[in-house]
């Protein structure tokens, strides 16, 4: 997911008038047996498309619940195989990441999609009981979580809301929600999903979105880094495989290239790098240059994509306690070091105020947290090259922990590599801007919009008192921030983990310029006209949050340090416990897990 091309502006240019389509060029040479097997899978999916179109909405909900039951049967193996493949031994404190980002994410998504289908079956909008609000710029807000008491308990204090494009009303949103499931008898053809290699739930979540939002049967090509998970995926998704609406294949770039050029593929979705996206769309070398000049993409099917980017962490200056400084430093370190930094949504540039009296105190806590986070392998392919590139670009960087974590403090004028390269590895930059209050926030928003590559996600940390002082000025700044997910006192990965939120780049990506991709996924309410998701969380954990509640009325939460923090001492057992509860709704066992959470 590395991007090195720095756009002049986040506003994408209008695409030129498209040339008429031409036959796809012949695909790369593959062994005959491999081509025949892939063609047979595609033929089976064409037949499966007809079968899918004949299912009622109720039957589809039942099918998803069968997938859920099958997934419950493999959750332990799923988490174990994923952790082992990333070099985390059975006693490692960060193995809990693989529970939350793997089977947990899939279980909650299956539940949310089934609930949406249930409402449509009853003739209701998926938004029938959802609250609406307003945001600056004539935007309608859909409050998408929590939607039930369980989410309110497990994720206390955290909310998500989806902002619709300006001018779209609540009535419009209710009428249009459901996407392809509003016309279930129509078949959408065959979708190709090129699976991500870093987070194990992504291939499955992308399959579900193709199936439900697009009414397409799905050919999933698994990234080679996740080959060990294929047997787990096959058992979890067995009901879809048996019905003929899904096929799973392995292979490298040659298989992916053959499939993207296949005449029978009706849609492509990729989670990966901008470079891979451009090769799929335009080809490589001189041929790609000519095609761009002539606006003749080699890809004939429509494509959606999630391509990562450089994610900012805007720290709004305020008066923080020592505990606040330590907690939020650990928060920032989590945004960078989760999954060893191999996340498209990893925080990469911390934007600080040079005029904040507590700047040096925060930087001290940041360095200390970066050092003390548990050691782990830097496992994703080519990470050594990325770390070497960071070392070359910033020879004065501090190398923390076991020497694999770069902390780069630089000025905005010298931050070009940090601004334009998604390192996809443990590289964290710190840039300072002048100002405090609204002046600083507006400057940070402009810097993120205009200088950083990509529009996938941005994080903002602000204490409750400063938030109250800024008032609507803060909300207007959020509206100005051109990112597909914005997290306030949370990490944007929370939006990824919430099935009723949307996940994807800010609107405007095109075939010619899509540094973070095109379109959205997840979106279990099947919303149309989406602009962004906004996540909001508590600035302080329980019990320190009680003081904020009493002073400002904000920040209600009963959660201690969240289990996804890389510094949580109980992360492994709590993440596993949350996942098992989602699987079996065993309340007594959940109570034990919640008690353990307070040991973080």
N, C-alpha and C positions, 0 to 999 in steps of 0.2 A: 504494500500500500504506500509506496514511496512516491512522493510528488516533488518535482524540482522546478517546475515552470511557474514563475510568479506572475499572476495576472496583473494588469494595470489597474483593474477595478474588480470588485466582487459582482458588479452588474454584468450579466452575460450578454454578449452581442446578439442581435437578432440573426437567426440563421438565414443564409441566402436561399433564393428559390431553388427547390430541390430538382435535380435532374431526374428523368424517368428511370425506373428500375431496370437493371440488366440482369441476366442470368448470373447466379453465383459462380465464381471461379471454382475449378476443381479443388477439392480439399487435399490436405497432405497425404502422402502415401502411408497407408497403414496395412498391416498384414490382412490378407483376404478374410481370414477367420474373424479378426477383430471387427472389420467393417460389416461383415454379415451379421455378427452378433448385435452390433449397434443398430443396424437397419431393422433387425427383427424386433428389438425393443421398441423402436419408434412405431413400427407397424402395430404392435400390441397396444401401444398407447393411443393410436388412432381409433382402434376398436373400443378401448376403454373410455374414450371421450364420449362416444355414443352412450355407453352404459352410465356414465356420470350424469349426462343430461337427462336421463330417465328417472333418476332418483328424486324423490320429493325432498323438501327442506327437512322434514322430520326424519327421513331416512338418512340424510347427510349428518344430522346431529347425532343420530344413533351410531353411525360409522365413526365419527370423531370420538365418541365415548368408548367405542371398542379399541381405538388407537390409544386412548388414555389408559385403559386397563392393561393393554400390552406394554405400554411404557412403564407403568408402575412395576411390572415384573422385571425390569432391567435397570432400575435406577441405581442400585448399588454397583453393578458391573459397569454401567456407564461412567459413573464418577471415578471408579477405580482405574479403568482403562485410560480415561482422559488424564488423570493425575499422573499415572505411571508414564504415559507417553511424553509428558512434559518434565519428567525427571524428578517428580515429587514423591518421596518414599512414604510408606504408610503412616509414619509418625509426623510428617511435615505439617506445621500449623496452617499452611496456606492451601491444603488440599480442599478445604471448604469452598474455595472459588469454583472448583469443578462441579460441585453439587448445585450451586446457585446458577452458574452460567450454562449448565447443561440440562439435566432433567427437570430442575425446578422451573426454568424458563419455559420448557416445553409443556409441562403439566398445566401451568397457569394459563398458557395460551390456548391449549385445547379446551379448557373450561370456558374461557371467554368466548371463543368462537362458537362453541355449542350453545351458550346462552344467547348469542346473537341470532343463531338459526332458530332457536326456540321462539324468540320474539317474532321473527318474520313468519314462522309457521302460524302463529296466532293472529297474523294480520297487523302486527304492530311494527312501528319503527324501532330499530335497535336503540334509539335515543329516547324512547317513550318516557322513561323515568329518570333521565339524566338532567342535571342542572345546567343552565346556561348563564353566561355573563357577558360582559363587554370589556374590550381592551382598546387602547388608543388607536386611532386611524380607522374608525368604523369597522372594527373587527369583532366578530362574535366568538365567544369563548365557550368551549364544551368542557365541562369538568368531568374528566374521564377516570379518575381514581382518587380516593377509594370509592368503590361502588357497593361494598358490603362490609359487614362488621368484621369479617376475618381480615380483610386488607387493612381496615382501620386499626386492628390490633397488632398484626405482625409488622406493619409498616407505619406505625404511629408517628404522626407529624409530617409525613411525606405525602405530597399530592402531585397529580399531573393534570394538566389542562391542555387541550388542543385549540390553538388559535386558527380560525378559518381565514381564508383570503378576504381582504377588505371588500365590504359590500354584501357578503353572503349572510343571510339572516338565519335565525334559529329555525324558522319554518322551512327555509330552503334545506338546511342541514338534516332535519327530520325526514323530509320528503326524499332526499337523495341517498341517505344512509342505506347500506346494503350492497352497493356496487353490483357485481354480477349475480349475486343471490336474489336480487329483485326480479330477475328473469331466469329462473333456474332451468328452464327447458332449453336454453340456448347454450351451445357448446362453444368454447373458446379456442379449441385446437390443442396443440401441444406446446408446453413451455419447457425450455431448457434452463435449469438452475446450475450455475457453476459455483459450487460450494466454497465457503470460506475455509481457511486453513487454521484459524487461530482459536475460535470459540466454538465449542462443539454443538451448541444448540442452533447456530445460525443456519446450517443446511436444512434442518428440519423446519425451522420457522419460515424459511423462504419457500419451501415446498408447500406448506399450508397456505401461504398467502397466494401463491400462483393458483392453487386449487380453488380457493374461495373467492378472492377478489377478482380473479381473471377467468374463472370457470375453465381452467386449462388442466389437462392431465400433465404429469410432470416427469421429465427425465432428469434425475439428479446425478451430476458428475461430481464425485467427492474429490476434494483436494487431497493429494498424496499424503500430506501431513496427518490426515484423519483416516487413513486406510484401516488402522487398527479398530476404529469405531464402526466399520461397515457391518460386521455381524450384529452389533448392538442395534444399529439403525434398522437392519432388516427385521429383527424381532419386534422392535417397538412399532414399526410401520407396517407390520405384516398384514393388517386388514386392508391397507391401501394397495399393497403389492398383490394380494390375492384377488382383489376386485379388478385389477388391471389399470388403475389410474396412476400408478407410480412404478418407475423402474429406477434402479440404482446401479451406476457403473463406476468403475475405477479408471484411472489413466492419467497421463501427463498432459502437457500442452498440446501434443499432437492429436490426442483424442478430443480435447476441447475445441481445437481448430476445426477438426472434421465436423463436429456437431454444430458449431455456430454457422457453418456454411451449408448445412444440410437443408435441402429444399422443403422438407416436411416440418421443420421447426417454425412455429408461428410466433414465438416470443422468446427472448433471452433475458435472464436476470443474472447478474454477477455481483458477488461481494468480493472485492479484490483491489488491485492497484489501478491507478489512472493509466499507467503504461499498458497494462493488459487490456483495459477497456479500449484504448486507442488502437491497439493492434487488432482487436476483434472488429472494430468499426472500420478502420481505414487501411489495415495491412501494415507492412513494415518497409523501412528504407525509402528508396526513390519512388516506389509504387505508391506508398502512403502519401508522399508529398504531392504527387500528381493528382491523386484522388481528392485530396483536400482542396487543391487549387480548382479542380473541376467540380467540386461538391458531388463526388460519385462514391459514396461509402460502399465498401465491399459487403457489409452486412445488409441483408435484405429484410430481416425480421425486425420489428420494434424491439427496443432494449430498455431495461431499467437497470439501475446500478447503485451500489453503495461503495464509495471509493475512499473513505477516510478523509484526512486533512490534518492541518495543524490547529490544535484546539487550545484556545486561551483560557487562563484562569485569572479573572479580574478580581483583585483584592481591594475592595473599597475601604479607604482608611477610616478608622474610628477609634474609640477608646476601648481597648480589649484588655481583659484580665490576663494574668500569666497562664491560667488554664485555657483561656480562649486561644492564645497564641500557640500553645502546644497542640491543642485539639485540631485547629485548622491547619497547622503545619502537617500533622499526620493525615489530614484529609487530602491535602495537595499531594503528598507523597503517594497516597493510595491511587489517586488519579493517574499517576505516572507508572507506578510499579505493579499494579494489578496485572496478572498474567505476564509478569516480567517485562511490562511495557509493550507487549505485542498486541495492542488493541488499536483499532481505527479511531477510537474515541478517547485515547489516552491524553491527559492534559500535558501540553508540551511547553507552553510559555506562560510564566507567571508575570502578570502586569501589576507592578507596585507603584505607589506614589513616592516619588523622591522627597516629598514634603511631609510624609507621615512620620510623626515623632517616634513611632514604634517600629519603624522599618527595620532597623538593625536587630531589634529583639526578635522580630518575626524571622528574619533570615537566619539568626542563630538557631531558632527552634527548627526551621526547615532543614538546615544542614544536619542537625542532630537526629531528626526523624528519618532522613534519607540514609543516614549511617546505620541506625539501629533496626530498620526493617529487616525481617528474616532474610537470610541469603537463599538464593534459588538459582537454578540454571537459566542462562539466557539461551533459549532453546530454538527460537524460530530460525529457519534457514536464512543465511546471509546476514545475520545480526552482527557477526564479527566485522563484516565490511562496513556496516552502518556505524558501529562504534568507532572504527578506525577513521571514518570520514569526519565524525564529530571531533575526534582528537586532532585531526589535521586542521579543521576549520577553527578550532578553539584550543590552542596549545596551552592556555592558562586555565583551562577548566579544572575544577576539583573533581577527583575521581573517588567516589565514596563507597561505603560498604566494603565489599570484597574487591573493589577496583573496577567493577563493571558498570558503575552508575555515574554518569557525567552530570555535574551541576555547573551550569554556565551562567555567570553573571556578566552581562554586557549591556551596551547602550543600544537604543533603537537604531541608531545609525550603523552599528556594526553587527546587526543580528540577521543579516540576509539569509544565511544558511538555516538558522532556526525558524525563520519566518516562512520559508518556502520548501523545506524538506521534512516530510513526515518520517521521522527516524524509525518508528516502529520498534523501538528498543529503549533501554533506560537512559534517555537523554532529556534533561530538564533545564530549561532556560529561564532566566530572570531578567526582565527589562523594566526600566523605570521611566515614568512620565511625570511631568510637573502637575501640581494642583492638588486640591482636596475637594471633598464633597461632590457636588454636581459637575463642577469644572473637570475634576479628574475623571469621573465616570464617563462623561461625554467624550473626553479625549481618548479614554481606553476603548470605548465602543468604536470610535472612528479608526483607531489604530488596528483593532482586530478586523474590522470590515475591509480596510483598504490595503493592509500590509500582509496579512496572514493568508496562506493558501488554503482554500477549502471553506465549506460552509456547513459542515456536519454538526458540530456541537461547540458550545461555549459555556463556561462556568463562571458564576459570580458569587463571591463571598462578601456578605455585608451584615453587620451586627444590627439587632432590632432597633436600637435608638437611632442610628444613622438612617436606617430604612424609613423610620417614621418621619424623620426630619426631611428627607428627600421627597417623600410622598409620591404624588403623581409624576414628578420628575424622574423617579426611578422607573416607573412603568413605561414612560415615554422612551427612556433609554433602552429598555428591553425591546420595545417595538422597533427601535432603530437598529438593533443588533441582528444582522442578517445570517442567522444560523437555523438549521432545521430542528435542533433541540437546544434549549437554554436551561441550565440548572442554576437555581438560586439557593445557595447554602446546601447544595447537594452536588453529586457528580452526574453528568449526563447519562452515564451508564444505567442509572436508575430508570431513565426513560426507556432505554433499550429493554430492561427487564420487565417493564409494565406492558402487558399485552394490549391494553386499551389505549395506550399512547401510540403515536406514530413515530416512525424511525426513518430518517433519510435526510438528504441535503435540503437546504433552503431552495424554494422553487427558482427556476431559471436556467438549470443545466440543459445543455444541448449536446448533440453529437460533436459539435465543433469545440465546445468548451464545457466540460463537466468535471471540475477538479474534485468534487465530492459525490458526484453521481446525479442520477435522474430518478424521480419518483420516491415513493415511500413503501415500507413493509410494516409488518406486525398489524397495527390498526385493526384490532379485533372487532371494533364497532363498525368497521367497513365505511368509514367516513369519506366523503368526497370533498373537494375544494379545500384541501388542507394546506396551511402555510407552515406551521411549526408546532412543536410541543414545548410547553414550559413546565419544568419540574420545580417544586418548592419544598424545602426541607427546613428543619430547625437549625439555628445557628449553634445552639448548645444542646448537648445530650441530657437526658434525665440522669440525676436529679437537678443539675445546674439550670436546666431550662425553666424550672419553677420560678426562679427570680425574674426571668424575662416575661413569663405569663403575668406575674403580679404587676410588673412595671408598665408593660406595653399591650398586654392582651394577645401578643403573638407567641409563636414558638411552642404551642402545646405538643408535648410528646411524652410517652412513657418508655421510650427506647433509650438504653444506655448507648455506649459506643457501638455503631452499626457493625454487624458481623463481616461486612465486606471490607472493612478497614484492614490494611495489611499489618497493622500493629495490634489487632485484636488478639488477645490470648486465647479466646474460646471460639475463634472463627470456625475451625474445623467441625466441632461438635454442634455448634448452633446452626451453621448452614446445612449440615446433614439433617438436623432435627426439623428445620423449617421445611425442607424438601419432603421428608417422610410424613410430616403433617399434611402437606398438600396432597400426598398420595393416599393417606388413610384416614384423615380427620380424627386422629386419636388425641382427644383433648387432654387426658391425664399425662400422656407423654409430652405433649406440647408444653404443659405447665413446667415439667422438669427442664425442658430446653430453655424456657424463658428465665428460669432461675439461673441457669448456667450463663445466660447472656449477660447477667449483671457482674460476672467475673471478668469481663473484657478489660 
